[in-house]
């Protein structure tokens, strides 16, 4: 491995006698990780059906190593069911160490492709809201797919500069994660192309971006809220000094200790400008000490009572919705689904939801043109932001009929929908469905049992199909289909 001389000199200064051990890790095989989606399945239940040998990642309770040289988890129906996410082991740490709880308002500032956002959303359990943002519109599209695949219903997916968000979400969030754009030194071992990128844009370039983002995120955090800052680099300018910069500009923040693990290395106060001793409570991950790539993490808390929640943007989101149930004569608080009929809505919509056993609060439903959305509660007015998705896209109204979405299918559990085609993993129709083919289902339904069916594999949702006679017309989303 030919490393840049400037990088070598820096790492010798950071690691001293451990530097040779660090270099040796470049000759070792990379580590492949899989994280279980606890929004859909427990770790214990997943291990009962896991198709390959798995070894626990000791510091991530729902993380496992797998042999990436011999198996392809992305080519398995359980992946299409959203039961797990493939993620480098160290990269699982930031979302794991941010203490998100159901009901929290959570922001992932630089969220694509979704490795951390999917974990944050899973831990919300459908309560509160996840705002997942990425400045790159193309990368945000992949983020949206991963969140929908995971069955995250209470989300907003945005593609904005973080600074634009501050005017809409000032002191709004309980928890914020910043996986900051960085020089990527911790990924040199995994991806050799990162070295060339580092030579083009090094720590000096990224530190200015990081300082801007962390200050902007601090403005969006509630008093008493928590912020986790992370990078996949080793340079103190991007790590300890960025945290030090936040503390110097925003004295209401303090560093919090994180749940320890034997392989974690403490942050380096000596590398900060002021020798701030609390920086030893931040965490460095080195690949010669742990089975994962290089990372840095700092958990911070904003003092309760510092600043004032001005209430900006607390007006109901109804003003930014073209059409809502509240504006269509719907009685406030009436649940929708589970056999309840909502008045003054298209018959096709009510008819579909007669088969839905899950309760959806009608006041959170929003009809925008032909599209039907289920919105998270308590949102500010958001007109003017660039969305890829606002809430759960439930489906579309087309010529007096309602067509449910792929996203809705991924949110529903088998027991939450009355008409289900549940195929065992060994059934050849599973892969045919994922490829978008029409299926013969005469052995499972009668000629009279027509309509929309939730297609599952071993009890876990894959998507919708429409049965007519003994045939299932495939409605699996074309952009998600299995590629042979």
N, C-alpha and C positions, 0 to 999 in steps of 0.2 A: 504494500500500500504506500503510494507516494503522497504524503500529506504536505500541505503548504508549510514552509519553514516558519512563518509567523504563527501559524496555528500550533505547530510542535513546541515552539518556545513558550507560548502561553500555557499549554497543557503541562509542560515540565514545571512551570511556576506554580500551577494549581495542585498538581499531584505529587510533585517531588519524587520520592523513591518509588511511588506506585506507578509511575509513568510507563515503565517497561511492562508491567502487568496489564495496563490499559492497551498498549500496542498489541499484546498477544491476543486480545479478544477479537482483533480483525481477522484472525485465522480461524475463528470458530463459526459454526453455523448460526444463522439468524434464528430468532425465536418467533414462532407463530402463535397468535392468541385468538381466542373465541370468548365472547362475553354473552352470557345467557340473558335473554329478554324477560326479566321478572314481571313485566306487565302482562305477559301471556302464559308463562309457565314457571313453576318453581324450579330452583336448581336441582332439588331432589328428584322431581319428576323428569327433568331433562336428562339427568344421568341415567335414568332407567331406559330411555329410548335413544341415547346418543349412538350414532352409527359407527363411531370410531373411538379408539382409546383416547382418553383425556387425562391430563395431569393438572391438579389445581395450581393456579397462580397464588402463592401463599399470602399476598397482601391485598388481593381482590376477591371478595367473597363469591362473586358470580363469574369469575374469570378462570380460563383454563388454557393450558398449552395443548397444541396438537401438532402432529407431524406434517408440516406443510409440504414436504418433499414426496409424500406418498398418498395423501388424501386431498380432495378438493371440496371443502364444505360449501363453497359458493355454487356448486353444481349438485345440490341436493334439495328435494322438496321442502325439507324443514327450513332451509334458508329462505325459500319463497314464502313460507308461512310466517316469517319474521320471528322465529324462535331464538335467533342469535345474531350477533354482529361480529364480523371479523376485524380485529383490531390489535395492533402491536401492544404487548403487555404493559410497558411503561406508560403508554398513552391512555390506558384505562384509569390511571391514578388520579388525574385532576377531578373528573366527575365523581369518582368514588369518595374523594376526601372533602368535597363541598357538601355540607350536611343539608341536603334538600329533603323537605318533608311534604306530604300531600297538602295541597292548599296554598303552597308558596307561589309567589310571582317570581319567575326565574328568567334571566337573560343569558343567552350564550352569544357573546359579541361577535366572535369570528368562528362561526359554527360549522361551515362545510369541511368535510363531506358528511358529518353527522355522527361521528364516533362518540363524541361527548354529549351532544344534544340528545341522542337516542337514550342514553343512560339517564340523563336528567329528566327527560319526559317520562320514562318508565317509572321512575321513583315518585313522580307526582300522582300516579294512580288515577289519572283523569280529573284531578282536582287542582284548582289554581290555574296558572297559565304559564306556558313556555314560549318565550319570544326567541326565535333562532334567526340570527342575522349573519349574512356574509356579503361583503361588498361586491364580490364577483357574481354576476347574474348567472353565468354558466355553472359555476360551482354550487350556487344556491339551488339549482334544479336538482342536482344529485342529493343535496341535503333534504329537500322536500320528499323525494322518493324514499329515502331511508327512514324518515320520520313516519310517513304513511305506512310503509312496510311494517314498522314496529307497532302500528296501531295507536299512535299518539293522536288523540282527538282535540285536546285543549291547547292548540298551538297557533302561533302566527309565524310565518316564514317571510322574512324581509331581505331585501338586497339594497342596503344603504351604507353610506359612510357612518361610522359610529357617532360622529359629532352631530349628525342630523337627528339622531334619536333623542338627544338630551332635551330638546324642546317639547317632546311629546311624553317623555317618561321620567321627568325630574322627580327624584326621590320616590320612585314607584316600586322598585324591585326589592324583594326580600333577599335574594341570592343572585349573584352575578359570577359567571365564569368567563375569564379572558384567556383563551389559548392563543397567545399573541403571535402574529407573523414574526418570524425570527430568522437568523442566519443559518439555522439547521445543523449546527455542529454535532449535535447528539445523534443525527441520522447518517453521518458519514459512513458508519459501518454497514448500515442497512442498504443505503443507496449511494453509490459512488458518484452519481450525477450531482449530488448536493455539494460536492467539493467545488465543482466549476461554478455553481450558483453562488457559493460563498465568496469566491474570488471576484465575482462581479458586484455583489452587494453583501458587504460584511456587517459586523456588529454596529459600526458607526451609523450606517444607513438605517438599520432597523430600530436602533434605540430611540431615535426621534419619533418614529411611528408609535412605538410602545409607550413612550411617555405621554403622547397625546391621547391614546386610547385609554390608558389607565386613569387619567384625570377625568375624561368624559364619563367613563363607567362609574367613577366615584360620585359624580353628580346624580346619577340615576339610581343610586342605592339608598334605600330608606335608612334613617337613623336606627341603629341596632342590627342592620343587615350585614351579610357576610359576602366577601369577594374573594375568589380564588384566581390568582394570576399564575400562568404557567407558560413555559417555553420548552422547545426541544433543542436547546443550545447550552453551551458551557460558559459563555463569556459573561463575566461579572457586570459588564456595561448593560447587558440585556436582562440580567437577573437581579442581583442584589441592588445594583444602583438604580434600576427602574423602580423597585419597591421603595428604596430610600427617597427617590424623587417624589413619589406619591406622599410619603409621610412628611416631607418637608413642605409640600404645597397644601396638604390637607391634614392638619394635626389631629383631626377627630378620628383618624384611623390608627389602629394598633395591630401588631402582628400576633396571630394566635398559633399556639402549637397544634400540630396535626397528629392524628393517630399514628403512633410510631410503628416501624417495622425494622427488623434487624439489619437489613441491607441499606436502609436510607442513610445518606450522609448529610450532616448539617450544612446549612448555608454558611457562607464565609464572611463574617463581619470585617475581617481585615481587607477584603476586596472592595468595601464601600468607601466612599470619600470621608465619612465621619466616623468610621469604625463602630457602627451601630451594633451593639452586642446582641440585640433582639433578633438580628438576622440569622443567628444560629438556630432559631426555631423554624426557619424555612428549610426546604428539603432539596437536596441534589441526588439524582439517580445516575450512577455511573455503570456502564455495561460490564466492567470487570468485577463489579461487586454484586450485581443482580442480573437475572436472566431477562434483560430488557434493554432498550436503547437509552440514550442520555436524555434526561429531563430535569427541569427545575420547577418547584412549586412553592408558592407563598399564600397562606391563608390569612386574610385580614378582616377586621371587624370595624364597622363605623359606630362610633359611640352613640348610645341612645340619648336622645334629647339634644344632640348637637345639630344645629341648623333647624329649619322648620319646613315641614311638608306643606308647601304653599297651596296644594290642591289643584295646581295647573293641570289641565287636561282631564280632570276627574268627571267631567260631564259624561253622561251616558253615551255609549257609542251609537245610539239610535240615530243621532243626527248624521252620522256618516254611512248609514245603511239606507240604500234606496227603498227598501220595503221590508218591514218586519211584522211579526205576528201582532205586536202591540198596535200596529197601524192597520190591522186587518180584522179588528173586532175580537181578537183572542182574549180570553179571560186570563188575567195575570195569575201565574202560579200553577196553571193547569199542566200536569205532566202529559207527555206525548209518547205514544208507544205503549206496550204492555196491554193493548186492547182499548186504550183511550182514543176517542175520536175528537180531533180538533176542529172547531167550527170555522167556516169561511175560508177553508183551504181547498185546493183542487181535489176532486174526488179520488184521482189516481194516487195522490200523495197519502191521503188518509187510508185508502185501500191497501197500499203497500205496508204501512205501519201497523195495520191490524196483525201482521205476522211477526212484528218485532216485539220481543219480550223485554227488551231493555228500555228503561225510562229515560226520555229526553224531555227536559223542561221546555215548554213551548215558548216562554219568553226569551229563550236564547236562540230561537230559530230565526234565520234571516233569509229572505228570498230576494235575490239580486238577478233581475232578468229571468233567465231560464234556470239559473243555478240555485240550489238550496244549500245553505250552510248552517252549521251548529256552532255558535260562537262561545268562547270562554266568557265567564262573568267578570264584571268590574273593569272593563277596558276603558281607557280614555278615548277621546275623539282622535281619530288617526288619519283623517283626510289629508292627503299630500304625501304620504309615505308610499314607497314602491313595494308592493306585496307580490309574492308568488302564491301565497295562500293565507287567507284569513279564516281561522277556525277549521272545522271539519267539513270538507265538501261531501255532502250526503248524496247528491245526485243531481239530475237535470229533469226539468219538465219539458217534454217534447210532444206536441200535438195531442194533448189530452191524455198523455201517459207519463208516468214517472219512471226514470231509469236510474237505479242506485249506482253509486260510484264504487270504484276499487278501494278507495280510502275507507268508506263505510264498511265494506266487507272485512277489511283488515282490523277494524275496531271491534267487530262483533265476535263474541264467543259462540260456540256451537249452541249452547243452551239459551242464547238470547235471540234466536231466530227459529221460527216454527218449521220452515221447509228446508231440510238439510240433506245433501248428498255427501255422506262421509265415506271416503274411500280409504282402504288400508294402503299403507306405503307400497305394498307389493303389487297393487292393481295397476296395470299398464295405462289405465285411463288417467292416472295422476299426471304423468309426464305429458300425455296427449293434451290434457286440459291446459297445462302450463305452456304448451306450444301454440295454443289458440285453436285447437281442432274441435270439431263438432263431435259429441259423444253419444253413443247408444246407451241409454239408461233404462231400457225396458225391464230389466231384472230388478229395478229399484223403485219404479213408479208405475202407476197405472195410467191408462189413456186419459183419465179424468183429472189427474193430479197435475195440472199445468200451472204456469206462473214462474215467479222468480225463486231460485233456490241458491242457498249458500253452499258452495263447494268446499269441502274440507279434506284434509289428509290426517288420518289418525286423530280426528277431533279438533284440528286446528285450521282456521279459516285460510283459504287461498283466494277466493273471489266469488263473483256471482255468475250464474248462468240462467237461461230462461228455457223452461221445459214446455214442449208442445208435443203431444202424442208420446212417443217413447224416445224422443231426441232432446238432448240438451244443446241449445244454441250458446256457443261460448262467448262470454262477455269479459274474459280476462283482458286486462289492459294491454294493448298492443306493445307499448314501449317497455313493458316488464317481461315479455315472454321469454321462455327458455330458448336459448340459442345453442343449437347442436354443435 
